[in-house]
Structures are given as C-alpha cells and as structure tokens.
Amino acid sequence: MSTTAVSPKAATLKIIAGGSFLISNPAPADCFFPEDFTEEQRQIARTTSEFALNEVVPASDQIEAKDFAVTRRLIKHASDLGLTSVDIPEEYGGLEMDKVTSAIIAENIAKQGSFSVAFSAHVGIGTLPIVWYGTPEQKKKYLPKLASGEFIGAYALSESTSGSDALNARTRAVLSDDGQSYILNGEKMWISNAGFADLFTVFARCEVKEGKDAGKERLTAFLIERGTPGLTIGNEEHKLGIRGSSTCPLILTDCTIPAANLLGEVGKGHHIAFNILNIGRYKLGNAAVGAARMCIGNGIRYAKERKAFGKSISEFGLIQEKLANCAVGIFIGEALSYRTVGMIDAAISAVDRHDSQAIQKSIEDYAVECSIVKVWDSEMLDQVVDDLVQIYGGYGYVEDYPAERAYRDSRVNRIFEGTNEINRLIITGWLMKSAMSGRLALMPAIKQLMDEVMAGPAEREEREGPLSEAYGLIDNAKKLTLFAAGAATQKYMQQLADQQEVMAAIADMIIELYAMESGVLRADKIAGKGSAETAVAMARIYAEVAMDRIELAARRIIATVAEGDMLRTQITILRRLAKHDPADTITLRRHVADSMLRAGRYAI
C-alpha cells in the first residue's frame, strides 16, 4: 500500500456543512459513493476481503472458543498487510491514509463478528486517542507497536453506573503530592479486548488545578499498560453474541502510573471520548454493511440449493422479497456510509494534515451524519440477519449454520458506540443547537416552509427520468421533516430536549431522509455512467419505504404537539406533503432479487 493523506476523489468534492442536507439539495457529483473508489482502494478492499475469507472465517471455531492467541496472530497478520496502520502517521510506522480507505477496511474485515470487534477496537478506539492526543513521546513509544500488532489497544470508558452517561464516571485519578504520578481507583466495565490487550486508554475523574474549572473533577484520559501494579483484569463476560471477542472489567486499586501517562489535558477527556466515538460510529456502520453483505451471500446460496414443493425456494416470491430487502439495505447502507466519510475526507483535505485539532473539528462537524450511519446501518443489519434466519427456516436456528451466529452477533451493534437511543437524541439535539446558534440556517428554513404551507398547495417542479418520483419524495420529505420539527419547537421551545419521544421521532425522520436521499443520489450517479436499472430500482424501493416511515413519525409528533382545530389543520398539511403515487415495489423487488440470484451474491 502507498500512502495518501486524503482520497483523491474526496479531495475534489465541494465541502458540505454537516447537517445541511436538511436545507440543501446536493447534486450526485457532490457526493462520494463506492463507485468513486480509486483502483488502489479497490485493491485494498480485495486484500482485506480475501484475508477475512481465507484466514479469519476458517478460524471461527477457535475464535469463538476465545483462543485469543489465534486472534492476536490474525491481527498481527493483518498488520503485516498494512490493515492496522492506515490511520497512523508515517513517522510512527503507519500509512496515514484517508478515512475512506479506513472505512473500506472496516467493511471488508467484517466477515466474522467476534474478530471484527477485536480488530476494530484495536485500530479505532484503541489507537486513535494516541494518534490525536498523544505527546510526541507517547506516540513514539506506542504507535509503532500498535501499528505492527506487537501491542493490542483497548479503550476503557464505560462503567456499571455510567454507560451512555460517560461524564458521570466514578473512577478517580489523584495527582501525587510530588506531581510525579497519578493514582487511579475504580472499575471499568464491558471493555473490548481487555483479556489480551497490552495498552488501555482509561478515563477517570481528576481535579483540574487551574482555569475556569479549577477545583472541580472532570473527565480525563490516561494510558495504562497491562501489568501495571494495581490494574487487574476481571473475568470474561459470557455474552449473547460476539462470544469470541474479549469483554472484561478492569479493576483499578491504587493503580499508580507516571504523570507522563496523562493523555491530553486534565479535564479534557470528554473531547477525546466524543471525538473518538464519532469515528467509531461511522466505522461501525461500515462493519454492519460488510456483515450484511456476508449474510446475503449465505442467504442466496442456501435459497438456490434448498428445494421445497419441487423447486428451489429462491423461486418463491416471499423469499425473493427478503433477498431484495437485504440487497436494498446494503445498497442504501453503502450510500449513506460512504457519503458521510467522503464529506469528512473532503473537509480534512482543507486543513493541515498534521493539525490533529483541525482534523478532529472537521470530523466533529459531521456528528449528526456519523450518528445516522451508526443507527441506520445497525438496524439494517438486524433486519438482514432476521431475514437470513427466516430464509434458512429451522436450520437458521441451529448453530451448525451461519444464520444463528450472525443473528446473535448483530444485536450488540445497537448498543456499541452509544446506544441507538442516545444517538437519536444526539441527532435532533445537535441540529437544534446548531439552529439556535445560527450555525445552521434551520430556523429561517422552517419559517419559510411554514409560510409556504399556510399559503396553500404550490405547483411542484417536474423532473424527468426514472428517479423523478423519488426526487419528488425527497423534496416532500424535507418539507415534512422541517414542518414536524417546527411544530415541535413551537410547542416546547427550550424544553424540547425533555421530550425524548418527540426528539426520537424527529431523529427518525432525519435518519430516513438522509438514507433515502443518499440512495437516490447514488443511483443517479450510477445512472449517469451507464445502465443502472437495478440501482435505480433499489433507490425507488427505499424512497417508498422511507417516505412511509417519515409520514408515520410526523403523525406521532403532530398528534402530540397539537389538538383541536390546530391538529386538524396540521394533519391536512401533512397529508398534502406526504401525498404521492405509489411505485410498484413488488415488481421492483422481483427485479432486484433476480439480479442478485443471477450474480449469486450482492452485486451492484
């Protein structure tokens, strides 16, 4: 692999502000999708996929039995291929490549759930805190070892009483009287890779000595090596899924570390935690897409081989419907995931590649999109594995077949990297905060829409081409989302954050809008390069699905915030904005399923 700071294609894209998709209409050329991969990126995808299929998957029994020597050996081999060092600067033994390439690796490594978790925890949350916040001495000491696989990294944030509420951690760090060391006491829970990791990024509350927070305890990060006196690794958790990954508590009892092991600044640990989680969220989305791709391949093979009533079950309409839905999920998941990381790479291309703070700020600007990717892709994968079990029938419930483990392994993704509930609140909260501050012109857009809808029906712009109706749905979905958000804001004002059900319903509309638009833009981009009947069919299918979900969420919101004549008026507006002629999704799904069955895999 050669080194590239930013994907050449992403670097040429127009920089689009995070969250602005609600109030703008990007062109397909403004967005990055898998069709824009360079040949080098395609080769990295092939290398990663072949490694996972040829070496990781055959070792599944040993991995699932928690033979961590096998996991370490495989991570070491991945490092020999350059797969663990993409995000690490060259001067510390890394390849320092773009975020698109890093996402490609996350997607293609995800063919065995337990190993994917171990690998991702090592290269992501286990390594990036040092890349971004480490001192030159810390980077020189640890990054070459993490890049080579000599050291395995882990990230210790969660506690038994503060999972999603990380800022309320109870673990404490106290600076010694001579200022030469920190003494940590507390317990961390659910730490991935803990059973065999060599280096932990541990978060604890620590007293700030100066500045506006002087005298207060604030979240702070520290680097602690395995074997440090006072650090004890607890027993392995016995989990529903990803059983072959290591998950243990850490117990810190007067654990004393050098003061030089402070990561970043005292009291600034929340910046590390939240910025690292944004990366983890979009990478988790990529991994979910990779797992879904593995699942549909298994589903297609089984459906073609399994006979019932004298023919292959792949010929049955309801099986084809499931296969089509899986394919649509992967297509949309790829679209929104790479659209997001493409925007991040484009933003990073405008800053100094050695300015970690500027890079972090560039990524933070897309916090909403990162949360959307995490929520949508994790829930998509849950539906795919459920369909896979159903395609296998009784065999899907048996450990000897791949559907059973995929079903169990998928479930944790809705908990990892902040629960989907927390991420829904982040989506709406971040956008509303941006609107109130004037950073994002949402309030003027909502006011303009309110004036427009009260003026009565307006003539709709007519588009041409196979995606014309889908673009019309996007236009109306944006108006409906702004309308519902405006109604909720008018009702609750500053107290909207206390209405979690309403916040989540707004987030659902935003998520579906971003997903449908990403799929349509991707299909349009493909269509611009030649025949793309299957891509267009998948985009049209999902546009219908998304619009139904958006309308349902809008009804929930409006029924909560209005009553009487106001309720009736707003429901009338809702119906007008949601009105459309339905597409023939049965025929479209048959076409998609036929395309996948003929290819014998997900192919687009």
N, C-alpha and C positions, 0 to 999 in steps of 0.2 A: 504494500500500500504506500502511496505517496502522500505527502502532507498538503492539506488545503485548509485555509482558515475558514472559508465560507463557500458553500456550494456555488459554482459559477452562475447557475441559473437563478438561484435565490438572490444573489448579489445584484442582479439586474432588475429585480422586481421593484415596483413602487412601494415605498414604506407606507403601510396602512396602520393607523392607530388602533390599539387594542379596544375591542368593544364597539368599534364604529360600524360594524356590519349591520347594526340595527337601523342606522340612519343614512346608509350609503348603498350604492349599487355597483360593486366591483365587477370588472369585466373578467372573463376567463383568463385572459393574458396576464392579469394582475396577480393570479393565484398559482401556487406551486402544488403539483399533484404527482403521483408516481410516474406518469408519462413524461415528466421533466427530468427524471433521473439521468445523470451522466453515465457513460459507459463504465467508468470507474465505480460508481455507486452500484450499478447493476452487478458488477463483478463481486463487490463486497457482499451484496445480498446473496449471490450464489455461493460464495465461500462460506458464509455464515450458515446458510440453509443446509449445505452439504455436511458441514461439521455437526450440526444438530441432528440431522437424519442418520448419518453414518456412525457417529460416535456417542452422542448423548442418548438418543432414543434406545439403541440396543442395550445400554447400561441401566435402563429404567428400573429393573428389579433391584439392583444394588443401590441405586439412588433412593428408591422408596424404602429400602431397609435401613436407611440412614448410615450408609457406609460413606462417611464423609471423606475418607481417603480417595474414593473414586471421584467425588465432587471436586475436591481440590485438584486432582490430576487433570480433570476435564477443564477446569478454569485455567490451569497452567498451560494446557494445550491451546485453549482459546487465546491466551496471551501471546503464545508463540505465533499465532496467526494475526496478531495485532488487534484483536477484538476487544481487549480490555483497556486499551490505551488511547482510544480515539479522542477522549475529552482532556487528555493530559498534555501539557505543553512539551514541546520537543526537547527543551533543555533539561527536562526531568524524565526523559525516557519515553515520552509519549509521541503521538502522531498529530495531535492538535488539529483535528479535522472538524468539519462543520456539524451542526446539530442534526441536519437531515441524515447524514451518514450514521450518526449515533442512533437515531431513531430507526433507521433501516436495520441495524444490528439488533436492537431490542425486539423488532418484529420477527426477524428470521431466526433468532435464537429460541423463540418461544414455542418449541415443539414438545417439550417435556416440562410440565408446570413447575415441579419442585426445583429442577435445575435452573429454569428461567428466573425464579425468585432469587435463588442464591447468586446467580450471575448479576442480575440487575441490582441487587442490594450492594454488591461489591463495587461495580463500576459506577453506580449512581450515587446513592446516599452515603455509601462507604468511602468514596473517593473525592467527590466534588467539593465537600466542605473545605478540604485542604487545598484543592486547586484554586478556589475563590478567596479563601480567608486565611490560608496558612502564611506564616512568615517565610522568608527565603530559606531559613534554616530548617523549618518544618517540611517545606516542600522538598528540599534536597534530601532530607532524611527518609521521608516516607513515600513520596510519589514514585520513584524508580521501583521500589519494592512492590507497590500496588500495581504498577503497570505491568511488571513481569510475572505477577501471580505468586511471587515469593511471600507476600503478605496478603491476607484477605481482610477486607474492611467491613465494618458494621456501624450502625447508627442507632444510638440509644436515646430516644426522646420520650416515648410513651411510659406511663406509669399506671398502676392499677386504678388510681383515682383520677387520672388526668390523661385520657387517651386523646380524644379530639380537643380537649381543653388543655393543651400543652403548656400554656403560660402559667398554669396553676400547679406546676411540678412541685413536689415536696423534697426531692433530693437537694441537698445543700452543699455548697462548697465554701470553705472558710480559708482565707489567706493567713498563713502562719505569721507569728509576731515578727519574724526576721524578714518576711516578704519573699522568702526563697521557695515556698511550696504552697500547694493547696491541699486541704484535707476534705475529702468528699464522703458523705454519708447518705444513704438512701437505697432505693430499689427501683430498677427499671424492668419493664415487662414487655413481652412479645418481641424480643429483639432478634431480627432475622440474621442468620449466620453466626449467632452467638456461640454455638457449640464448637466452632472451629476457627473463628475469626482471630486475627492477630492484633488488630487495631480498632478501637472503638471511639467514635465521636459521641461524647456523653454530655447531656445537658443538665445543668443544675442551677438552682437559685444562688446568687452570690451578691454580696453587698457592694454597691457602687460607692467608690470613695470620693468622687468629685463630680461636678456638673449639676444639672437640674435634678437628677435622681440621687444625689449624694445621700447616703444613709439608708437607702431603700435596697431591697433584694430584688434583682432582676435576672431573667434567664440568661445563662452564659454557657458557652461550649468549651469543652476540654478534650484533649487527646489522651487516651489511656491505653497502654499496651497490655496485652494478655500477660499474665504472670506478675503484674504489679501487686505488691503486698496490699491486702485489704480488698482486692477485687476477686469476687467469687462468681463463677458461672453456675447458675442453677440447673435443675433437671430439664430435659427436653419436654416440651409440651406435646401432648398427643392430640393431634388436630383432625378436623373433619376432612380437610383436603391438604394439598401440598405437603403430604406427610414426609416426603423425603428431604424437605428443607429443614434447616435447623432453626428452632424458635425456643429461646430460653430467657429466663430472667437474669438480670445482673444484680448482685448484691454488693453494695459498697459500704465497707465498715472501716472507718478511719483510713480510707484509701488515700495515700499520700503520693502526690505527683509533683514534679518540678514546676515552678511558676512558668517556665518556658513552654509548658504544655497547654497554656491558655490559648484557645483558638479564637482569633478575632479580638474583640474588646469586651471587657466586663460589662454586662448589662445589655449587650447587643446580640445575644443568642437568638432572639426571635427573628432577626433578619436572616440569620443562617438557616434557621428551621424553615421559614416560609419560602425563601427563595429556592432552597433545595427541593422542597415539596412541589413547586411549580414544574421543575424538570421531571420529578418523579411521576407527576400526573400525566404529562403528555407521553412519557415513555411507557407508562402502564397501559395507556390507550393503544400504543403501537404493539405492545406484547399481547394485548387482548385480540387485536386483529390477526396477529400471527397464529395464536391458538385457534381462533375461529377458522382460519384457512386450513389448519391441520384437521380440524373436526369435519369440515365439509368434504375434504378428500376421503376421509374414512367413511363418511355417510354415503358418498357417491359410489364408492367401491362396494359397500355392503348392499346398497339398494339394487345395484346391477346384478349382483350374484344371487341374492335371495329370491327364491321362487315362491309364489303363492297363487292359488287358483289357476295354475297352469301357465303363469307368466312372471317375468321379473317385476318386483314391486316398484322398480323405477318407472314402470309404465303407468302406475296408478296416479290419478290426478292429485290426491291429497299428499302423497309422498313428494311429487313434483313441487307442490306448493311449498312444502317445508324446505326443500333444497333451494328453491328460488328465494325464499325469505332469507336463508343463510347467505346466499350469494349477494343479495341486496345489502344485507348488513355489513358484509366485508367491503363491498364497493363504497358504501357511504362512510364506513369507518376509516378506510384509507383516505378518502377525500377530505374529511374534516381533520384527521390527524396530520396529514402532510401539508394541508393548507395552513394549519397553525404553526408547525415547525418551519415552514417556508417563510412565514411572516417574521418569525423570530430571527431566522438567519438573515433576512433582508435588513432587519433593524440592527443586528450585530455588525453587519458589513459597514455600517455608517460610523462605527466607533473604533477606537484604538483596540486592536486585538489583545493587547497586554493590559488593558484597563479593566480589571475584574469588576470594579464597581459599576462602570458603564455597561458592561455586559449583563450584569445582574439586573440593572434597571431596565435594560431592553427586554429581558425575559419577563420581569415583573409587570410590564405594561400589558402583557397578554395573559394575565392571571385568569381572566374570565374564560378565554378560549382554552387554556390548559385545564380548567375545571370542567368545561363542557366535554372535552375529549375524554377525560377520566370517567365522567358519569356515563356518557353515551356509549362509549366502547365497552365498558364493564357490563352494562346492562344488555348491550347487544350480544356479548359473548354468553351471558346467562341464557338468553333465548336460543342461541345456536346450540349450546350443549343440551338444553332441554329437548330441542327438536332432534338432536342426534340420538338421545336415548329412545325417543319415540320411534325413530326410523329402525333402530335395532330391535325394538319390541322387547320381549322378555330377555333377550341376550344383552340388551342395554343396561340391565340391572345386575349383570354378572361381572365379577372382577376380571375374568379372563378376556373381556372385550374392552376396547378403548373408550367406549362411551361413559362407562361408570366412573373411571378416574377423572376424565375431563369434566364431568358434571360436578364432582366434589371439588376439584381444583379451582374451578371458576368462581365459586361463591365468595372467596376472600377478597376478590378484586373490588367489590363494593364497599369494603371496609378499609383496605390499604389506602395510604396517601390521603388520609382524611375521608371519613365516611361520605357516601353519596349525599346524605342529608346535609352534612356540613358544607360540602361543595355546592349544593344548590343554594344555600344561604350566602355563600361567598359570591356566586354569580350575580344574584339580584343585589346584594349589599354593595358590591364593588361598583356595579353600574349606577346605582342610585347615588352613591357617594360621589362618583365622577360627575354625575349630572348636577348635583347640588353645588359642587365646587366650580362648575363651569368648564371643567376639563373636557367633557364630552357634551356636545350640544343636544342632549336628550330633551331637556325641558322645552326649548323652542320647537323641537320636532313634535313633541306631544301637543303643545298648544296649537301648532299649525294643523295637526291632524284633527284635534277637537273642533276647530273652526270649520274644517273641511267636511267632517261627518255631519255636523249640525246644519250645514248648508244643503244637505240632501245628496242623492246619488250623482256622481260625476261620470262623464264619459271615460271609459277605460281605453288606455293606449293598446292598440292591436299589434301583436308581434306575429312574425312568420316563422315557419319551421316546426320540426317535431317537438320542440321543447317550449313552444309558445304558451301552451296552457300551464305548464309547470312554472314558467316565469311569472305568469299571472297569479298563481297561487303564492309565490314568494312575495309579490307586491302586497297582496291582501294579508298575508301572514304578518308582514312587518307592521302594517296598519293596525291589525287586530292586537298584536303584542303591545304596541305603543298605547293603544286605546285602553286595554285592560290595565296596563301599568299606570297610566294616567288616572284612571278611575280609582285604583287602589291608593295612589299617592294623594289624591284629592281627599279621600276618606280618612286616611290615617296620618298623613303628613309625617312628622318626625317619628311617630310611633309605629311606622310600618315595619320596622325591624322586629317588633314584638309579635307580629302576626306571622308566625313561621309557616303556617299552611298557605297563606296568601303568597308569601315570599317564594315558597317552593313551587307554587303553581305558575308564578311569573317566570321562574327559572325554567320550568318545563317548556313553556312557550319559547323562551330564548334558545334553549338547547335544540328543540325541534326545528326552529327557524334556521339556526346555523347549520344543522345537519342537512336539511333539505336544500338550502342554497349551495352548500359545498358540493352535494351530489349533482345538482343541475349544472353548476359551473364546470365541474369536471367532465360531465357528459358532453357539454357544449364544446369544451376544449378538444375532446377526443373527436367529436363530430367535425370539427374544423380541420382535422388532419386526414379525414377519410371516412370510410364506412364505420359506423359505431352503433349499429342497431341495438345490440344487447346493452351497451352502456346507457343509451337513451331510454330503453325500457326500464332499467333499474332505477334511473333517476325519476322517471314518471311514476313508478310504483311508490317510491318513498315519498315523493311530493304529496301523493294522496294520503298516505299513512300519516305523515307529519301534520297535514292540514286538519285531519280529523282530531288528532291529539291536541293541537293548538286550540281548536274550537271548543273542545271539551274543557280544557283548562280555563279558557276565557269565561265560559259559562259558570264555572265554580267561583271564579273571582267576582264576577259581576253579581251573582246571586248573594254573595257575602257583603259586598260594599253598597248595594242599592236595594231599595224596596219601593213598593207602590208604583206611581207613575214613572218615577225615575228608572226603576227596574225595567218596566215595560219598554221605555224609550231606548235604554241601553241594549236590551235584548234585540230590539228591532235593528239597531245599528250593527250588532254582532252578526245577525243573520245576513244582512246586506254584505258585510265584509267577507263572510265565510262562503257565500253563495258561489257555486261553480258547477259545471257539468262534470260528472264523474268519468274517470278514464276506465277503460275495460281492463281492469287489473288481472282478471282471470286469464285472459289471453296473453297479456304481457308476462305474467308469471310462467305460463307454459313455455313461452319463448325462452325466457331466462333459464329455466330448468333444462330444456332441450339443449341449449348451448353448453351448459356445464356438463351434462351427461355425455355429450359427444366429445368434449375435451377430456373427460374423465377426472376433472379437477376444477377448482376455481380458476377461471382463465378470462382475463379481460385486457 
